[in-house]
Amino acid sequence: MSQRSDKAVDPGLIDVVWAIILIQGGVMILSAFEGFIGGFFFGSLPAALSVGGLSLSGAFLALLSARGIRHRRRWARRLTFIAEWLVLAGGLLNAFATSLLAAEVAGLVSVLMTIVVPLTVIIMLHNLRSFFAVDQSEDEFGGQLVMDLEQVR
Amino acid sequence: MSIHAHVDEPIFVPVDDVSLVNDLEGFEVGDQVGSPLYSVVPEHIAVLFLLVLLPVVVWLIVATIRRRATGSHERSIQLVDGYRSLPTARRWAVWAVTVSALIHGLLTFTHEISVYTLLYGVGAVALGMAARWIVLGVLPRLTVLVLVGSVVAFWFLGTPPDQVGVATKLVEMFGLALLVVPGHGVKRTFAPAGVVSLVVVTGIAVWIGAFASAGEDGGHHGGEYPEPGTVVPYIDRLEATLAEQQAADDLFDQVVLGVAKYDDPAVAEGDGYNVGTIVGRDHHADNPAYLDDGRILDSERPETLVYANTESGPVLVGAMFQMPGLDNPGPQVGGPLTVWHSHENICFTLMPPALVGLMSPYGSCPIGALNIPLTNEMIHAWVLPGVEDEWGHIDDEWFEHYIDDLNT
């Protein structure tokens, strides 16, 4: 990547990504409640525990990633990338299924949260990749303390 | 005798003596009515146009302020200078709050004049002021209070919640998150946790509002908004004609006789129903062989049986008839007495295969579950003796008493 294009990217967007992931974490916590309650209500405790547990784990990882993103950890960027691609794939699949089965456009909130938002985060993190290159000494899941870019500066 | 017909030969009951009693507005006969949670109420449709035109609106706002600033307009100069000095997160916050203010302002004109008109107006002004305060870097606590207040007001006043309402609150909570970015300004140790909590509690409040605004029987009879996840055809009257009443009664009697043999779940199992282990009081056992057999409302061969597990053993509660395919409306044998319904936005998982609820107000299913956007139409016949609403919603309290009586 050229130095010129590095300068064109605003590092302040990291805070924007952080805010988005924070909201997504809250959404996943609510999904976990819904999974536990909905699964139990429909009479399938194993299903409730599996999707509720997965959503709760997802929420934990999202909030952990949000923290890692603010500290410009590469593992957090990678983890967020994977998660957002999965959300985007699910959102596109849902939009396709909705238009095919219900002959309708997917809901406004659904499009916003499962297509627009993950796509925005993916593009931002892609453009911000050079700002996550400073902590190569850390382990994959951020177990070691590494000075972040602000401290280096 | 059973009533059944092929898909291309729907049962037709002539309708006369029509009384218009439906208060749902914005719908026509033939429309499908779902919970506003998954759609946009008529008063909010204008917001969709605003969203399409948003880039133009933003350009107009920016161009106007810049032009006034070059004309030495003091307040515009302050806004331009203030905005330029803001960190990126704050700039995004300004636009998030501005978009919300614009939506509130627009909604002031799309609702009939009421207290809500005033509240939307107050919300628009307050949010507009909050956006200005962010630009000028003043009154940070009051700015946060305005945003939190707007979200909390939605918990109590935003019923029935719809897609526009939820999307607007998400934009506001995003703006709030951008205002509490750690490291900017005052110490905000717990603020991010507060934003996450606000997202969760707002989602719960939306669920409560969506169910509370549904009709008394879950909206299964039409004429009211159904509960989330249920879709009913729009009907323009709620009173049946004598002919419809007779047709519904006749069909019900045939169903009671037709499914009596399935009081014993073993008989149902032998006829191909997937009874399995009966759990709870709403156990649906479907028969795959009857799902697409070309017979509609066949009282001898309902597509699904409903059982309840009680202390004295399994009890046949009712039968559920289904239409084949998604585009086939069920025959309204008893007019408004026999309104079919379908389900929308159901979350289904394969771990193990089961329904795990409905799509969240935030537009997704729990991780590991997929959304089923729409099902085919279905109708229940509740065959328990003495049941009040034979074709609609079984009353929970009545059902509890019935089961208690059985157990004693």
Interface residues (C-beta under 8 A of the other chain):
Chain A: D10 G12 L13 D15 V16 W18 A19 I20 L22 I23 G25 G26 V27 M28 I29 L30 S31 A32 F33 E34 G35 I37 G38 G39 F41 F42 G43 S44 P46 A47 A48 S50 V51 G52 L54 S55 S57 G58 L63 A66 R70 V87 G90 G91 L93 N94 A97 T98 L101 A102 E104 A106 G107 L108 V109 S110 V111 L112 M113 T114
Chain B: Y38 S39 V40 L48 P87 T88 A89 W92 Q163 V164 V166 A167 L170 M173 F174 A177 L178 V181 P182 H184 P192 V195 V196 S197 L198 V199 V200 G203 I204 V279 G280 D282 H283 L326 E344 C347 T349 M351 P352 P353 A354 L355 V356 G357 L358 M359 S360 P361 Y362 G363 S364 C365 P366 I367 G368 A369 L370 N371 I372 P373 L374
